[in-house]
Amino acid sequence: MLFQYYIEGEPCSASALTVTPNDTPNINETGDGFRCDAFFPDKVLSLHALSVGQKMTSGAMSGTIRVKLEVKTEDVVGIIVRTESGPESTLYVVS
């Protein structure tokens, strides 16, 4: 759960973000959070993000735009872990 993330450096309101080891390419820790590649339909992206993003033309993500997404720790209000074999577990919640 989070307040916002940044797409190609621009802040975007958010409420949740799903991150998985197999489906979140190029995830890297930054000094104040993490950065990764993400895929969005072109209709939800700004003109800036569309101009620097990469249009995917094949595979499962065909028709989406690949962009750089950044999350800052200060914007995270909760972390919930979901595993295939068990129930959800809350790891962190801002009180």
C-alpha positions as a LaTeX table, in Angstrom:
\begin{tabular}{lrrr}
\hline
Residue & $x$ (\AA) & $y$ (\AA) & $z$ (\AA) \\
\hline
Met1 & 0.00 & 0.00 & 0.00 \\
Leu2 & 1.39 & 3.38 & $-0.92$ \\
Phe3 & 0.49 & 7.00 & $-1.56$ \\
Gln4 & 2.29 & 7.41 & $-4.86$ \\
Tyr5 & 4.98 & 6.14 & $-7.17$ \\
Tyr6 & 6.95 & 7.82 & $-9.90$ \\
Ile7 & 6.72 & 6.92 & $-13.58$ \\
Glu8 & 9.70 & 8.24 & $-15.53$ \\
Gly9 & 10.27 & 10.74 & $-12.71$ \\
Glu10 & 6.70 & 12.07 & $-12.57$ \\
Pro11 & 4.62 & 11.51 & $-9.39$ \\
Cys12 & 1.45 & 9.43 & $-9.82$ \\
Ser13 & $-1.21$ & 8.77 & $-7.18$ \\
Ala14 & $-1.41$ & 5.11 & $-6.20$ \\
Ser15 & $-2.94$ & 2.82 & $-3.63$ \\
Ala16 & $-1.14$ & $-0.46$ & $-4.29$ \\
Leu17 & 1.65 & $-2.02$ & $-6.31$ \\
Thr18 & 2.30 & $-5.72$ & $-6.85$ \\
Val19 & 5.96 & $-6.75$ & $-6.99$ \\
Thr20 & 7.12 & $-10.32$ & $-7.61$ \\
Pro21 & 10.56 & $-11.79$ & $-8.27$ \\
Asn22 & 9.46 & $-13.33$ & $-11.58$ \\
Asp23 & 7.26 & $-10.51$ & $-12.91$ \\
Thr24 & 9.11 & $-7.32$ & $-11.92$ \\
Pro25 & 12.03 & $-6.84$ & $-14.31$ \\
Asn26 & 15.16 & $-4.89$ & $-13.43$ \\
Ile27 & 14.21 & $-4.27$ & $-9.80$ \\
Asn28 & 17.00 & $-2.48$ & $-7.93$ \\
Glu29 & 17.32 & $-0.84$ & $-4.55$ \\
Thr30 & 17.87 & 2.91 & $-4.51$ \\
Gly31 & 19.01 & 5.12 & $-1.65$ \\
Asp32 & 15.41 & 5.82 & $-0.68$ \\
Gly33 & 13.36 & 2.91 & $-2.08$ \\
Phe34 & 13.50 & 0.88 & $-5.27$ \\
Arg35 & 13.27 & 1.23 & $-9.04$ \\
Cys36 & 12.02 & $-1.27$ & $-11.60$ \\
Asp37 & 10.54 & $-1.61$ & $-15.06$ \\
Ala38 & 6.75 & $-1.59$ & $-15.23$ \\
Phe39 & 4.15 & $-1.99$ & $-17.96$ \\
Phe40 & 1.09 & 0.22 & $-18.42$ \\
Pro41 & $-1.53$ & 0.75 & $-21.13$ \\
Asp42 & $-0.78$ & 3.92 & $-23.07$ \\
Lys43 & $-4.09$ & 5.52 & $-22.01$ \\
Val44 & $-2.94$ & 5.94 & $-18.39$ \\
Leu45 & 0.49 & 7.44 & $-19.10$ \\
Ser46 & 1.51 & 11.07 & $-19.46$ \\
Leu47 & 2.90 & 12.46 & $-22.71$ \\
His48 & 6.36 & 12.48 & $-21.13$ \\
Ala49 & 6.15 & 8.79 & $-20.15$ \\
Leu50 & 4.87 & 7.90 & $-23.62$ \\
Ser51 & 7.76 & 9.75 & $-25.25$ \\
Val52 & 10.48 & 7.94 & $-23.25$ \\
Gly53 & 8.78 & 4.57 & $-22.69$ \\
Gln54 & 9.18 & 1.56 & $-24.96$ \\
Lys55 & 6.13 & 0.16 & $-26.74$ \\
Met56 & 5.99 & $-3.61$ & $-26.40$ \\
Thr57 & 5.10 & $-5.29$ & $-29.69$ \\
Ser58 & 5.32 & $-8.98$ & $-28.84$ \\
Gly59 & 4.86 & $-11.41$ & $-25.98$ \\
Ala60 & 2.52 & $-11.29$ & $-23.02$ \\
Met61 & 2.97 & $-7.53$ & $-22.55$ \\
Ser62 & 2.27 & $-6.66$ & $-26.20$ \\
Gly63 & 0.43 & $-3.37$ & $-26.56$ \\
Thr64 & 1.71 & $-1.92$ & $-23.28$ \\
Ile65 & 4.42 & 0.67 & $-22.66$ \\
Arg66 & 7.52 & $-0.29$ & $-20.66$ \\
Val67 & 8.55 & 2.53 & $-18.32$ \\
Lys68 & 10.82 & 3.12 & $-15.32$ \\
Leu69 & 8.87 & 3.10 & $-12.05$ \\
Glu70 & 10.29 & 4.28 & $-8.74$ \\
Val71 & 8.91 & 3.86 & $-5.22$ \\
Lys72 & 10.20 & 5.94 & $-2.33$ \\
Thr73 & 10.13 & 4.43 & 1.15 \\
Glu74 & 8.44 & 7.55 & 2.57 \\
Asp75 & 5.41 & 6.87 & 0.35 \\
Val76 & 4.91 & 3.27 & 1.56 \\
Val77 & 2.17 & 2.88 & 4.19 \\
Gly78 & 1.99 & $-0.91$ & 4.32 \\
Ile79 & 3.55 & $-4.11$ & 3.05 \\
Ile80 & 1.47 & $-7.25$ & 2.66 \\
Val81 & 3.03 & $-10.52$ & 1.56 \\
Arg82 & 1.01 & $-13.12$ & $-0.31$ \\
Thr83 & 2.47 & $-16.55$ & $-1.01$ \\
Glu84 & 1.13 & $-19.35$ & $-3.14$ \\
Ser85 & 1.08 & $-21.75$ & $-0.22$ \\
Gly86 & $-0.32$ & $-19.62$ & 2.56 \\
Pro87 & $-2.46$ & $-16.70$ & 3.69 \\
Glu88 & $-1.55$ & $-13.03$ & 3.43 \\
Ser89 & 0.79 & $-11.66$ & 6.09 \\
Thr90 & 1.09 & $-8.01$ & 7.02 \\
Leu91 & 4.77 & $-7.14$ & 7.40 \\
Tyr92 & 4.49 & $-3.39$ & 7.89 \\
Val93 & 1.76 & $-0.81$ & 8.47 \\
Val94 & 2.18 & 2.87 & 9.32 \\
Ser95 & 0.18 & 3.68 & 12.43 \\
\hline
\end{tabular}
